[in-house]
Amino acid sequence: SKNMSSSKHVCCSNLLISDYITVMTKFEEELKKGKFVCSECQNCKKLVWPPSDYCNKCFGQVTWRQVSQTAKLIEFSKKDNIIFCVAEFENEIRVMGSLQTDTKPVIEQELILVKCGYNGKEEFVFQPK
């Protein structure tokens, strides 16, 4: 009886992991095509981040959609000649990336996503708008 309960728990965990992998694979596949997409709740219209098959607010069904290419600079740091940043899309989604600019970045300035991709990890490249 104890072993059956344990097996059932593992089975359920595998299903959740499998669902997560499927969602992340869709996200990663779109990034590989240069498209930044996210899931959005059909019921409450919340962007679900990180992407999921269900809304993390109301548990509604989601659809996939492209995220705006415009973001806001939240914070940044510089190492050698590379500027790393955290950018916020649509007042909800924050990602880390690099910022290409010849001028000093300013917190809350508008950025444009010029490149996104996936090669074992997410890649986001921004420039000032």
TORRORO-61294 format. One record per residue: z, x, y of N, C-alpha, C in turn. Coordinates in steps of 0.1 Angstrom, whole numbers. Layout:
<nodes>
<node n_pz="Z" n_px="X" n_py="Y" ca_pz="Z" ca_px="X" ca_py="Y" c_pz="Z" c_px="X" c_py="Y"/>
...
</nodes>
This chain:
<nodes>
<node n_pz="0" n_px="8" n_py="-12" ca_pz="0" ca_px="0" ca_py="0" c_pz="0" c_px="9" c_py="13"/>
<node n_pz="8" n_px="19" n_py="12" ca_pz="9" ca_px="28" ca_py="24" c_pz="-4" c_px="35" c_py="26"/>
<node n_pz="-11" n_px="40" n_py="15" ca_pz="-23" ca_px="46" ca_py="16" c_pz="-34" c_px="37" c_py="21"/>
<node n_pz="-34" n_px="25" n_py="17" ca_pz="-45" ca_px="15" ca_py="21" c_pz="-44" c_px="13" c_py="36"/>
<node n_pz="-31" n_px="12" n_py="41" ca_pz="-29" ca_px="10" ca_py="55" c_pz="-34" c_px="22" c_py="63"/>
<node n_pz="-32" n_px="34" n_py="58" ca_pz="-36" ca_px="46" ca_py="64" c_pz="-51" c_px="47" c_py="64"/>
<node n_pz="-58" n_px="43" n_py="53" ca_pz="-72" ca_px="43" ca_py="52" c_pz="-78" c_px="33" c_py="62"/>
<node n_pz="-72" n_px="22" n_py="63" ca_pz="-78" ca_px="12" ca_py="72" c_pz="-77" c_px="17" c_py="87"/>
<node n_pz="-66" n_px="24" n_py="90" ca_pz="-65" ca_px="29" ca_py="104" c_pz="-76" c_px="40" c_py="106"/>
<node n_pz="-78" n_px="48" n_py="97" ca_pz="-88" ca_px="59" ca_py="98" c_pz="-102" c_px="52" c_py="100"/>
<node n_pz="-105" n_px="42" n_py="92" ca_pz="-117" ca_px="35" ca_py="93" c_pz="-119" c_px="30" c_py="107"/>
<node n_pz="-109" n_px="23" n_py="112" ca_pz="-110" ca_px="18" ca_py="126" c_pz="-112" c_px="29" c_py="136"/>
<node n_pz="-105" n_px="40" n_py="135" ca_pz="-107" ca_px="51" ca_py="144" c_pz="-121" c_px="56" c_py="143"/>
<node n_pz="-127" n_px="57" n_py="131" ca_pz="-141" ca_px="62" ca_py="130" c_pz="-150" c_px="52" c_py="137"/>
<node n_pz="-148" n_px="39" n_py="136" ca_pz="-157" ca_px="30" ca_py="143" c_pz="-156" c_px="32" c_py="158"/>
<node n_pz="-144" n_px="34" n_py="164" ca_pz="-142" ca_px="37" ca_py="178" c_pz="-149" c_px="50" c_py="182"/>
<node n_pz="-147" n_px="60" n_py="174" ca_pz="-153" ca_px="73" ca_py="177" c_pz="-168" c_px="72" c_py="176"/>
<node n_pz="-173" n_px="64" n_py="166" ca_pz="-188" ca_px="62" ca_py="165" c_pz="-193" c_px="55" c_py="177"/>
<node n_pz="-186" n_px="44" n_py="182" ca_pz="-191" ca_px="37" ca_py="194" c_pz="-191" c_px="46" c_py="206"/>
<node n_pz="-181" n_px="54" n_py="207" ca_pz="-180" ca_px="63" ca_py="219" c_pz="-191" c_px="73" c_py="218"/>
<node n_pz="-194" n_px="79" n_py="207" ca_pz="-205" ca_px="88" ca_py="205" c_pz="-219" c_px="82" c_py="209"/>
<node n_pz="-221" n_px="69" n_py="204" ca_pz="-233" ca_px="62" ca_py="208" c_pz="-235" c_px="61" c_py="223"/>
<node n_pz="-224" n_px="56" n_py="229" ca_pz="-224" ca_px="55" ca_py="244" c_pz="-227" c_px="68" c_py="251"/>
<node n_pz="-220" n_px="78" n_py="247" ca_pz="-222" ca_px="91" ca_py="253" c_pz="-235" c_px="97" c_py="250"/>
<node n_pz="-241" n_px="94" n_py="238" ca_pz="-254" ca_px="99" ca_py="235" c_pz="-264" c_px="92" c_py="244"/>
<node n_pz="-263" n_px="79" n_py="247" ca_pz="-272" ca_px="73" ca_py="256" c_pz="-271" c_px="79" c_py="270"/>
<node n_pz="-259" n_px="81" n_py="275" ca_pz="-257" ca_px="87" ca_py="288" c_pz="-263" c_px="101" c_py="288"/>
<node n_pz="-261" n_px="109" n_py="278" ca_pz="-266" ca_px="123" ca_py="277" c_pz="-281" c_px="123" c_py="276"/>
<node n_pz="-287" n_px="114" n_py="268" ca_pz="-302" ca_px="113" ca_py="267" c_pz="-308" c_px="110" c_py="280"/>
<node n_pz="-302" n_px="101" n_py="288" ca_pz="-308" ca_px="97" ca_py="301" c_pz="-307" c_px="109" c_py="310"/>
<node n_pz="-295" n_px="116" n_py="310" ca_pz="-294" ca_px="128" ca_py="318" c_pz="-305" c_px="139" c_py="315"/>
<node n_pz="-308" n_px="140" n_py="302" ca_pz="-318" ca_px="150" ca_py="298" c_pz="-332" c_px="146" c_py="304"/>
<node n_pz="-334" n_px="133" n_py="307" ca_pz="-346" ca_px="128" ca_py="313" c_pz="-345" c_px="129" c_py="328"/>
<node n_pz="-334" n_px="134" n_py="333" ca_pz="-332" ca_px="135" ca_py="348" c_pz="-328" c_px="122" c_py="354"/>
<node n_pz="-322" n_px="113" n_py="346" ca_pz="-317" ca_px="100" ca_py="351" c_pz="-302" c_px="99" c_py="350"/>
<node n_pz="-295" n_px="96" n_py="361" ca_pz="-281" ca_px="94" ca_py="361" c_pz="-278" c_px="79" c_py="360"/>
<node n_pz="-274" n_px="75" n_py="348" ca_pz="-271" ca_px="61" ca_py="346" c_pz="-257" c_px="59" c_py="343"/>
<node n_pz="-253" n_px="46" n_py="344" ca_pz="-239" ca_px="42" ca_py="341" c_pz="-239" c_px="28" c_py="336"/>
<node n_pz="-229" n_px="24" n_py="329" ca_pz="-228" ca_px="10" ca_py="324" c_pz="-221" c_px="2" c_py="335"/>
<node n_pz="-226" n_px="-10" n_py="337" ca_pz="-220" ca_px="-19" ca_py="347" c_pz="-217" c_px="-33" c_py="340"/>
<node n_pz="-205" n_px="-38" n_py="343" ca_pz="-201" ca_px="-51" ca_py="337" c_pz="-209" c_px="-62" c_py="342"/>
<node n_pz="-214" n_px="-70" n_py="333" ca_pz="-222" ca_px="-82" ca_py="336" c_pz="-213" c_px="-93" c_py="342"/>
<node n_pz="-200" n_px="-93" n_py="339" ca_pz="-191" ca_px="-103" ca_py="344" c_pz="-185" c_px="-100" c_py="358"/>
<node n_pz="-179" n_px="-88" n_py="359" ca_pz="-172" ca_px="-85" ca_py="372" c_pz="-179" c_px="-75" c_py="381"/>
<node n_pz="-191" n_px="-70" n_py="376" ca_pz="-200" ca_px="-61" ca_py="383" c_pz="-194" c_px="-47" c_py="386"/>
<node n_pz="-182" n_px="-44" n_py="379" ca_pz="-176" ca_px="-31" ca_py="380" c_pz="-185" c_px="-20" c_py="373"/>
<node n_pz="-186" n_px="-9" n_py="379" ca_pz="-192" ca_px="3" ca_py="372" c_pz="-182" c_px="8" c_py="363"/>
<node n_pz="-186" n_px="10" n_py="350" ca_pz="-176" ca_px="15" ca_py="340" c_pz="-178" c_px="30" c_py="339"/>
<node n_pz="-168" n_px="37" n_py="343" ca_pz="-168" ca_px="52" ca_py="342" c_pz="-155" c_px="57" c_py="336"/>
<node n_pz="-156" n_px="65" n_py="325" ca_pz="-168" ca_px="70" ca_py="319" c_pz="-176" c_px="58" c_py="312"/>
<node n_pz="-189" n_px="60" n_py="310" ca_pz="-197" ca_px="49" ca_py="304" c_pz="-191" c_px="44" c_py="291"/>
<node n_pz="-192" n_px="31" n_py="289" ca_pz="-186" ca_px="24" ca_py="277" c_pz="-195" c_px="12" c_py="274"/>
<node n_pz="-193" n_px="7" n_py="262" ca_pz="-200" ca_px="-6" ca_py="258" c_pz="-193" c_px="-18" c_py="264"/>
<node n_pz="-180" n_px="-17" n_py="269" ca_pz="-173" ca_px="-28" ca_py="274" c_pz="-166" c_px="-24" c_py="287"/>
<node n_pz="-164" n_px="-34" n_py="295" ca_pz="-158" ca_px="-32" ca_py="308" c_pz="-143" c_px="-28" c_py="306"/>
<node n_pz="-138" n_px="-18" n_py="313" ca_pz="-124" ca_px="-14" ca_py="312" c_pz="-115" c_px="-22" c_py="321"/>
<node n_pz="-121" n_px="-31" n_py="328" ca_pz="-113" ca_px="-40" ca_py="337" c_pz="-111" c_px="-54" c_py="330"/>
<node n_pz="-122" n_px="-60" n_py="326" ca_pz="-122" ca_px="-74" ca_py="321" c_pz="-127" c_px="-75" c_py="307"/>
<node n_pz="-131" n_px="-64" n_py="301" ca_pz="-136" ca_px="-63" ca_py="287" c_pz="-149" c_px="-71" c_py="285"/>
<node n_pz="-156" n_px="-73" n_py="296" ca_pz="-169" ca_px="-80" ca_py="295" c_pz="-180" c_px="-71" c_py="290"/>
<node n_pz="-192" n_px="-77" n_py="286" ca_pz="-203" ca_px="-69" ca_py="282" c_pz="-209" c_px="-61" c_py="294"/>
<node n_pz="-216" n_px="-50" n_py="291" ca_pz="-221" ca_px="-42" ca_py="301" c_pz="-236" c_px="-40" c_py="299"/>
<node n_pz="-243" n_px="-36" n_py="310" ca_pz="-257" ca_px="-32" ca_py="309" c_pz="-258" c_px="-18" c_py="316"/>
<node n_pz="-268" n_px="-11" n_py="312" ca_pz="-270" ca_px="2" ca_py="318" c_pz="-279" c_px="1" c_py="331"/>
<node n_pz="-276" n_px="9" n_py="341" ca_pz="-284" ca_px="9" ca_py="353" c_pz="-283" c_px="23" c_py="359"/>
<node n_pz="-294" n_px="26" n_py="367" ca_pz="-294" ca_px="39" ca_py="374" c_pz="-283" c_px="38" c_py="385"/>
<node n_pz="-277" n_px="50" n_py="387" ca_pz="-267" ca_px="51" ca_py="398" c_pz="-274" c_px="56" c_py="411"/>
<node n_pz="-269" n_px="52" n_py="422" ca_pz="-275" ca_px="56" ca_py="435" c_pz="-276" c_px="71" c_py="435"/>
<node n_pz="-286" n_px="76" n_py="442" ca_pz="-288" ca_px="91" ca_py="443" c_pz="-280" c_px="96" c_py="455"/>
<node n_pz="-274" n_px="88" n_py="463" ca_pz="-266" ca_px="92" ca_py="474" c_pz="-251" c_px="93" c_py="470"/>
<node n_pz="-245" n_px="103" n_py="474" ca_pz="-230" ca_px="105" ca_py="471" c_pz="-223" c_px="110" c_py="484"/>
<node n_pz="-210" n_px="110" n_py="483" ca_pz="-201" ca_px="115" ca_py="493" c_pz="-194" c_px="127" c_py="488"/>
<node n_pz="-193" n_px="138" n_py="496" ca_pz="-186" ca_px="150" ca_py="493" c_pz="-171" c_px="147" c_py="493"/>
<node n_pz="-164" n_px="149" n_py="482" ca_pz="-149" ca_px="147" ca_py="482" c_pz="-142" c_px="160" c_py="484"/>
<node n_pz="-146" n_px="170" n_py="477" ca_pz="-140" ca_px="184" ca_py="478" c_pz="-150" c_px="194" c_py="474"/>
<node n_pz="-147" n_px="207" n_py="477" ca_pz="-156" ca_px="218" ca_py="473" c_pz="-148" c_px="231" c_py="473"/>
<node n_pz="-154" n_px="240" n_py="466" ca_pz="-149" ca_px="254" ca_py="466" c_pz="-160" c_px="263" c_py="464"/>
<node n_pz="-159" n_px="276" n_py="468" ca_pz="-170" ca_px="286" ca_py="467" c_pz="-165" c_px="298" c_py="459"/>
<node n_pz="-173" n_px="302" n_py="450" ca_pz="-171" ca_px="314" ca_py="442" c_pz="-184" c_px="322" c_py="442"/>
<node n_pz="-183" n_px="334" n_py="447" ca_pz="-195" ca_px="343" ca_py="448" c_pz="-205" c_px="335" c_py="458"/>
<node n_pz="-217" n_px="332" n_py="454" ca_pz="-226" ca_px="325" ca_py="462" c_pz="-228" c_px="310" c_py="457"/>
<node n_pz="-219" n_px="305" n_py="449" ca_pz="-221" ca_px="292" ca_py="443" c_pz="-210" c_px="283" c_py="449"/>
<node n_pz="-214" n_px="271" n_py="454" ca_pz="-205" ca_px="261" ca_py="459" c_pz="-204" c_px="250" c_py="449"/>
<node n_pz="-192" n_px="248" n_py="444" ca_pz="-189" ca_px="238" ca_py="434" c_pz="-183" c_px="226" c_py="442"/>
<node n_pz="-186" n_px="214" n_py="437" ca_pz="-181" ca_px="202" ca_py="445" c_pz="-178" c_px="191" c_py="436"/>
<node n_pz="-170" n_px="182" n_py="441" ca_pz="-168" ca_px="168" ca_py="435" c_pz="-174" c_px="159" c_py="445"/>
<node n_pz="-183" n_px="151" n_py="439" ca_pz="-191" ca_px="141" ca_py="447" c_pz="-188" c_px="127" c_py="441"/>
<node n_pz="-187" n_px="117" n_py="451" ca_pz="-184" ca_px="103" ca_py="447" c_pz="-197" c_px="94" c_py="449"/>
<node n_pz="-200" n_px="87" n_py="439" ca_pz="-211" ca_px="77" ca_py="440" c_pz="-206" c_px="63" c_py="440"/>
<node n_pz="-212" n_px="55" n_py="449" ca_pz="-209" ca_px="41" ca_py="450" c_pz="-194" c_px="37" c_py="450"/>
<node n_pz="-186" n_px="46" n_py="457" ca_pz="-172" ca_px="45" ca_py="459" c_pz="-164" c_px="43" c_py="445"/>
<node n_pz="-170" n_px="47" n_py="434" ca_pz="-163" ca_px="46" ca_py="421" c_pz="-164" c_px="58" c_py="412"/>
<node n_pz="-176" n_px="64" n_py="411" ca_pz="-178" ca_px="74" ca_py="401" c_pz="-177" c_px="88" c_py="408"/>
<node n_pz="-169" n_px="97" n_py="402" ca_pz="-168" ca_px="110" ca_py="407" c_pz="-173" c_px="120" c_py="396"/>
<node n_pz="-181" n_px="130" n_py="400" ca_pz="-186" ca_px="140" ca_py="391" c_pz="-185" c_px="153" c_py="398"/>
<node n_pz="-184" n_px="164" n_py="390" ca_pz="-184" ca_px="177" ca_py="394" c_pz="-199" c_px="183" c_py="394"/>
<node n_pz="-202" n_px="191" n_py="404" ca_pz="-215" ca_px="197" ca_py="404" c_pz="-216" c_px="209" c_py="413"/>
<node n_pz="-228" n_px="213" n_py="416" ca_pz="-230" ca_px="224" ca_py="425" c_pz="-237" c_px="218" c_py="438"/>
<node n_pz="-235" n_px="225" n_py="449" ca_pz="-240" ca_px="221" ca_py="462" c_pz="-249" c_px="232" c_py="467"/>
<node n_pz="-262" n_px="229" n_py="470" ca_pz="-271" ca_px="238" ca_py="475" c_pz="-272" c_px="236" c_py="490"/>
<node n_pz="-267" n_px="245" n_py="498" ca_pz="-268" ca_px="243" ca_py="513" c_pz="-266" c_px="257" c_py="520"/>
<node n_pz="-272" n_px="258" n_py="532" ca_pz="-271" ca_px="270" ca_py="540" c_pz="-260" c_px="269" c_py="550"/>
<node n_pz="-255" n_px="256" n_py="552" ca_pz="-245" ca_px="254" ca_py="562" c_pz="-231" c_px="251" c_py="555"/>
<node n_pz="-221" n_px="252" n_py="563" ca_pz="-207" ca_px="249" ca_py="557" c_pz="-206" c_px="235" c_py="553"/>
<node n_pz="-202" n_px="232" n_py="541" ca_pz="-200" ca_px="217" ca_py="537" c_pz="-189" c_px="211" c_py="545"/>
<node n_pz="-190" n_px="198" n_py="547" ca_pz="-180" ca_px="190" ca_py="554" c_pz="-175" c_px="179" c_py="545"/>
<node n_pz="-162" n_px="178" n_py="543" ca_pz="-157" ca_px="167" ca_py="535" c_pz="-162" c_px="153" c_py="540"/>
<node n_pz="-166" n_px="145" n_py="531" ca_pz="-171" ca_px="131" ca_py="534" c_pz="-186" c_px="131" c_py="538"/>
<node n_pz="-192" n_px="143" n_py="539" ca_pz="-206" ca_px="142" ca_py="543" c_pz="-214" c_px="136" c_py="532"/>
<node n_pz="-226" n_px="131" n_py="536" ca_pz="-234" ca_px="125" ca_py="526" c_pz="-243" c_px="135" c_py="519"/>
<node n_pz="-244" n_px="134" n_py="506" ca_pz="-251" ca_px="143" ca_py="497" c_pz="-262" c_px="135" c_py="490"/>
<node n_pz="-272" n_px="142" n_py="486" ca_pz="-283" ca_px="136" ca_py="477" c_pz="-283" c_px="143" c_py="464"/>
<node n_pz="-284" n_px="136" n_py="453" ca_pz="-285" ca_px="142" ca_py="440" c_pz="-299" c_px="146" c_py="438"/>
<node n_pz="-301" n_px="159" n_py="437" ca_pz="-315" ca_px="165" ca_py="436" c_pz="-319" c_px="168" c_py="422"/>
<node n_pz="-308" n_px="169" n_py="413" ca_pz="-311" ca_px="172" ca_py="399" c_pz="-299" c_px="168" c_py="391"/>
<node n_pz="-302" n_px="162" n_py="379" ca_pz="-292" ca_px="160" ca_py="369" c_pz="-298" c_px="163" c_py="356"/>
<node n_pz="-290" n_px="168" n_py="347" ca_pz="-295" ca_px="171" ca_py="334" c_pz="-283" c_px="173" c_py="324"/>
<node n_pz="-287" n_px="175" n_py="311" ca_pz="-277" ca_px="178" ca_py="301" c_pz="-283" c_px="188" c_py="291"/>
<node n_pz="-275" n_px="199" n_py="290" ca_pz="-279" ca_px="210" ca_py="281" c_pz="-266" c_px="214" c_py="274"/>
<node n_pz="-259" n_px="205" n_py="266" ca_pz="-246" ca_px="209" ca_py="261" c_pz="-235" c_px="204" c_py="270"/>
<node n_pz="-238" n_px="203" n_py="283" ca_pz="-228" ca_px="197" ca_py="292" c_pz="-236" c_px="191" c_py="304"/>
<node n_pz="-229" n_px="182" n_py="311" ca_pz="-236" ca_px="176" ca_py="322" c_pz="-238" c_px="186" c_py="334"/>
<node n_pz="-250" n_px="184" n_py="341" ca_pz="-253" ca_px="192" ca_py="352" c_pz="-257" c_px="183" c_py="364"/>
<node n_pz="-251" n_px="185" n_py="375" ca_pz="-254" ca_px="177" ca_py="387" c_pz="-256" c_px="187" c_py="399"/>
<node n_pz="-267" n_px="186" n_py="406" ca_pz="-270" ca_px="195" ca_py="417" c_pz="-272" c_px="186" c_py="429"/>
<node n_pz="-265" n_px="190" n_py="440" ca_pz="-266" ca_px="182" ca_py="453" c_pz="-271" c_px="190" c_py="464"/>
<node n_pz="-276" n_px="184" n_py="474" ca_pz="-279" ca_px="189" ca_py="487" c_pz="-275" c_px="180" c_py="498"/>
<node n_pz="-272" n_px="185" n_py="510" ca_pz="-268" ca_px="176" ca_py="521" c_pz="-280" c_px="166" c_py="524"/>
<node n_pz="-276" n_px="154" n_py="527" ca_pz="-286" ca_px="143" ca_py="530" c_pz="-292" c_px="145" c_py="543"/>
</nodes>
